[in-house]
Amino acid sequence: MAVIAGLTMFHEGWVAGRRVILACLMPIAWVWCGLWGQFVWLVSQARYRLASAILLAFAGWTLLGNTHFSAWFASKVEYQATPSESANLDRYQAIQNQPVDRPLDVIVVLGGSTQTMKGGQPELMRDGERVVSAAQIWHAGNCRHILTTGSTTKPPPADHPRDQARRILISLDVPPEAIDTIPGVNTAAEMKSLRTWIADQQDASRLGPNPQVGLITSAFHLPPALRLAKKAELAVIPIPCAFRVADAENRAAWYALVPSDGAIQDVATCLKECLARIAGQ
């Protein structure tokens, strides 16, 4: 660990080196060091078979906690736009807040990026860029309506994710009348609710026969969301956000050798999406 901290200080400076030292003091690093120490001790005792098993566990722990590995894994799971889709993404992400020729009829913000704190105040979590992107697109004039989704499985008085996102959007100066909500305890249920909402809007002549619907969710969650949308016979324009890859690519190479809880969490998230893909979800 001292070597890693020293190399980081040499290449990245004192601040980065201090972060390595702090990372080494975390419980995940304790396990990492403990495995290595146990391996060295077993080798000194000539217990090579058990030492090999411990070395394998050490290598696995190193890999799972490595930010570069988690970035590589995320790059295989996160949504990758095809060349034909790239133009739509550039148009509707509204990064530069420039209006487009034809605004989207509605953008759907999938739940799971908000929470309610003590006192009932909603706030954004790590994937809160979903809500912020929706507000950006609205203020750029690139959509006519915003639809928030999600139902909580917690007992009352817990807030639904759709209501949390709606309150945050209103705090970001999106008009309340421009926001609607639909239920759904998971993505499959949300797609069914979306299909029903579109049909109701079309029956009321508030939507045309071929509405342009944007779907905002985290990049790692977008592929299964698109599969479920297709299964529900919904045509949507994908708008990914909250990329995991960008988080890890900027980490120093030496710093990445120390296992981190963030990397392990990202690997777990990607594994869940892989399992969902296998299950057809």
LINHU-V527022 format. One line per field, one symbol per residue. burial: # if it has 24 or more other C-alpha atoms within 12 Angstrom, else .. A space follows every 10 residues. Layout:
burial=???
This chain:
burial=#..##.##.. .....##.## #.##...##. ###.##.##. .......... ...##..#.. ########## #####.#### .......### ####.....# ..######## ######.... .###..#### ########## ########## ##......## ########## ...#...### ####.##### #####.##.. .......... ########## #########. ...####### #####..#.. ##.####### #######.## ..#....... #
